Amino acid sequence: MIKRKNFAKLKETYDLPNLLDVQLEAYGEFLQLEVPVSERKRQGLQEVFEEIFPIENANRSVKLEFLSYSLGKPKYTIGESRKRALSYAAPLKVKFRLTTPRETKEQDAYFGEIPLMTETGTFIINGDERVVVSQLQRSPGVSFEEEEHPTGKKIFYGRVIPYRGAWLEFKYDLTETVIAYVDRRRNFPATQILRILGYSSDADIAAAFGREYPEIANTLKKDYTKNKEEAYLDFYRKMRPAEPITKEAAESLFYRLFFDPARYDLERAGRFILNRKLGMEVSLEKRNLDSSTVIKVIEYLIKLKEGTGKIDDIDHLGNRRIKTVGELVQNQVRIGMSRVERSIRERLSILGEFDNSNVHYLINSKLLSNQVRDFFGRSQLSQFMDQVNPLAEMTHKRRLSALGPGGLSRERAGFEVRDIHPSHYGRVCPIETPEGPNIGLIASLSTYARVNSLGLLETPYRKVEDGRVTKKIDYLTADIEEDKVIAQADVPLDENNHFAEREVSCRYKDDFPKVNAKQVQYMDVSPKQLVSVAASLIPFLEHDDANRALMGSNMQRQAVPLMITQPPLVGTQMEEKVARDSGTVVIAESAGKITSVDSASISVGKKIYHLKKFLRTNADTCLNQRPLVKLGERAEAGQAIADGIATKGGELALGKNVLCAFMPWRGYNFEDAILISEKLVREDTFTSIHVEEFEIEATETRLGNEEITRDIPNVSEEALRNLDENGVVIIGAEVSPGDILAGKITPKTDSEPTPEERLLRAIFGEKAGDVRDTSLIAPPGVEGVVIDVHVFQRKERGRKSKEEKTRELAKIKELRAYYKQEVEFVKTEKTTRLAQLLGIDKKKIEKMSFEDNEEAKILSASFDEQIQELLAEEEQEIEKVKRGDELPAGVLKRVVVYIATKRKLSEGDKLAGRHGNKGVVARIVPEENMPFLPDGTPVEVVLNPLGVPSRMNVGQILEAHLGWAAKALGLYVSCPVFDGAKEAEIKEMLKQSGMPEDGKVTLCDGYTGIPFDHRITVGYLYVMKLIHLVDEKIHARSIGPYSLVTQQPLGGKAQFGGQRLGEMEVWALEAYGSAFSLQEMLTVKSDDVSGRTRIYEAIVKGEQRLTHGTPESFNVLIKELQGLGLDIRTEKAK
């Protein structure tokens, strides 16, 4: 572990929560797997089943009731699901009771599969790791708004917004009447709605309000219905103008709109907001509309007109709530189950005709599983995980999106929604958000924030009582915090936790008053509770301009994990927390001695931890874990025992500490360009490993089956040198662009063969000429070593080939050896524990009976159960091997090849610091030519000083000074955000290390050895290499594909496209009068089909002639005009 000198002045009084709780807890509450069936709360899956069931047929003779649900074991482990491109999901079994006139029976029904969440808060869907992002949405409840009429008068609105169902809106009109709108379409006098709700006469309505309101009297004059029945009929007439009116139909319509739980639901959060806003105390479980709520809304609307109420701010976090992953999946299950319900009702109606009643016959589980699968595969909120490094993963899981179904759209979202709001303090990070069109719509949770049971964001505060800060922690929502006086975390306290000063700087509403210490009610728990995880990793954040801090926090997520990692000299205390909670480092679950350790596994006591080796991440970076402990050491519970990607010593390590000088250098670092020393390339300082995946499938075609083979027509033996006897590249082979990774042949013929031809081919075999080469070839730019190959093959009925049998036996042997070791492990542990319990020799345990000793009997039984589970698991795994691989319909064989590439730092790569100071490597300079320090040490990076003043990110200068002093003293230091080292402390450290206090030294020119005129700022900066690598961007085209319609070359690297010569480029060439270059570019190099062929022939023959034809785009124009009905023909000039 890394020991750091901490510059924080404040003690950490409250530990950070697990940073992934927002995902793990939400999905845990949805599934309730750990909760016994009888104790499950009405939430998540349980709630949906209870809402839908029981279901009865029309004459109520048959009834289907829900009893309980359970989830089975997933078919494949997480690793296997990823490898086989399958989903990590568990079968959902539901227990029902079916009651018919003849019998009552209980049966289990299979309801498809429900994806399970991994320990790190992700889902494996079709082999890809995905994250479900939480959605930030307008909360249900009530909202009061105002609008200015063209006459200058104000119009007030009160909207009752349900979680699902019809909106009921009340408008205070210019004529001083209250109008009700249902779903913003039909309008009625508000009193008509009150009549329907039970206040039938005018007297009832007047009495309900408790005092006389002229507005209600005015509304009653406009209301020509006089009782409940008339109100119902008029309501139906306006809502369904073309349909015949009956009292039953009217009552049924109103019930469906506002009282049917399946169609109208305020949700607990909606009822909570109604209670809070209208001063009511209705139970949160009452989730439909009621008369008292409507009365209170109308009263509040009238108060607004009188000037006593308060208009709602829709951007306030008290009026916005979070839909977490559990709720989002629950909504999809609800949609799926409502379809299942419809199909059950249809089948129940005809069940009476059948003697044999069966639950399986009634239920069509595909309707549910398809809905859930579509959500995880296609929803805007189910996203392919950003897996560049552990911070990117962590941030993705803590992201809040205002976009998505039921949310905002980029085009409609105005400035107000995107802007920072005072209620975001401690809940949503004011810094971390994207820079593009999504700015402000996608945010990140603050470090200490959590989501409460109503979906509202809360942040913790220390309770203050009579000027003394207590240890009690209260979590407050944004609306409760509004009226509280809250002191900053850095307010000085004395030894008894009383405020040291009489007046304290506080937050109150959206102001910062100085308040008497006795009036303070709460205090922040930490200075970093304001910002998100990524922003809290920036040292000296308080000295950076917010725009650059935004770039800094976003660019840390793009840092490529390096081959050799190094923790920052200047950290913020958050590095270890991020590495630990992201799941990238391996943590010992219990204390014990390290009994064995190698690159692939670590044994702590009796527990074996298997390490991940050279796996591919979603971003093509390389995931590799390395042991941190040595044989014979003792590991404590909770200790990091292995490093993961981008970590060192259990801390996050995204970049490298490099010696930087801030100076211009021969114009090469103009405009943010960066100069680096050759030493950084030679010593692999910024070298990273990238793993790419290539896949090929052999499928069944109409003309016959494709085949993966080494026997490819017209291919030289040299091209096949890296393939094994089955036509698949061997592990360890070095490949370059154009090399064959897997040989494949596809049958080809001009027409489909007749049955007779098929028979003859089956007897005498294929003709060599009947196949074409469709092998998997390494694309341009891919150069590296094959590190892994996976071959998946469907088991054919009938005989197995010798090679298949050998492979199957080897796999079974490996499995048997693994499980034998595991069983031995459990047996040894059993003997040891029993010997300790009974105080006898281990050898005697085998022959003993434990009938008399209850404790020993239970212990023995638990170990025996573990052994039986392992043996059952072993048989299951062997059965999987014998059964073969699951492949999609029509696919016979699938080959996946993984190629690892080493990427050294090169010109064009993007480097960045943590303060938004980014740039591109412009030149790699020999070490001896770099400017050097007075002691002869050459600097490693030269940055342009002009990049600092205008950007106002002075944090990088402070980091450079402190980093240099720390390096000289051999220390690692910690500067938490808003509580880091002060200027005087940095000067003191520089002084201790024997450096000048201003951090400037005289550098000498590497070329001439002459000192530069001025002293130059030098120091150690933490620099990261970002994922924008030049090797993946650079591209050149010779001969390539053309667009079908325009016959012009395609664009972009992915399509192997050309460089577009656009309008402006043509103007530039016209300005120089380059007529022939232009003619060449606009014809033969582009879409002149015949001219292209002719110039190719000329080049081949070594001739120098250019005869152009008609560009294809001209023909397209002619056809477009002809399509419009204009008779246009081209005539040759005479």
Secondary structure, DSSP 8 states (H G I E B T S, - for coil): ----EE---S---S----TTHHHHHHHHHHH-TTS-GGG--S-HHHHHHHHH--EE-TTS--EEEEEEEEE---SS-HHHHHHHT---EEEEEEEEEEE-SS-EEEEEEEEEEEE---TTS-EEETTEEEEE-EEEEE-SEEEEEEEE-TTS-EEEEEEEE-SBS--EEEEE-TTS-EEEEETTTEEEEHHHHHHHTT--SHHHHHHHHSS--HHHHHHHHH----SHHHHHHHHHHHHSTTS---HHHHHHHHHHHHT-TTT-B-HHHHHHHHHHHHT----TT--S--HHHHHHHHHHHHHHHHT-S----TTSGGGEEEE-HHHHHHHHHHHHHHHHHHHHHHHHHTGGG-S---HHHH--THHHHHHHHHHHHH-TTEEE---SSHHHHHHHHTEEES-STTS--TTT--HHHHS--GGGTTTB-SS---SSTTTTTEEEBBTT-EE-TTS-EEEEEEEEETTEEEEEEEEEEHHHHTT--EE-TT--B-TTSBBSSSEEEEEBTTB--EEEGGG--EEES-GGGGSBTTGGGSTTGGGB-HHHHHHHHHHHTTB---SS----SEE-S-HHHHHHHTT-SEE-SS-EEEEEE-SSEEEETTEEEE---SEE-TTSBEE--EE---TT-EE-TT-EEEE-TTEETTEE--SEEEEEEES--TTTTGGGEEEEEHHHHHTTTT-EEEEEEEEEEEEEETTEE-EE-S--TT--TTTTTTB-TTSBB-TT-EE-TT-EEE-EEEE--SS---HHHHHHHHHH---GGGEEE--EE--TT--EEEEEEEEEE---SS---HHHHHHHHHHHHHHHHHHHHHHHHHHHHHHHHHHHHHTS-HHHHTT---SS-HHHHHHHHHHHHHHHHHHHHHHHHHHHHHH-----TTEEEEEEEEEEEEE---TT-EEE-TTS-EEEEEEEE-GGGS-B-TTS-B-SEEE-GGGTTTTTBTHHHHHHHHHHHHHHHT--EE--TTS---HHHHHHHHHHTT--TT-EE--B-TTT--B-SS-EEEEEEEEEEBS--HHHH----SS--B-TTT--B-BSTTTT-B----HHHHHHHHHTT-HHHHHHHHTTTTT-HHHHHHHHHHHHHT---------HHHHHHHHHHHHTT---------
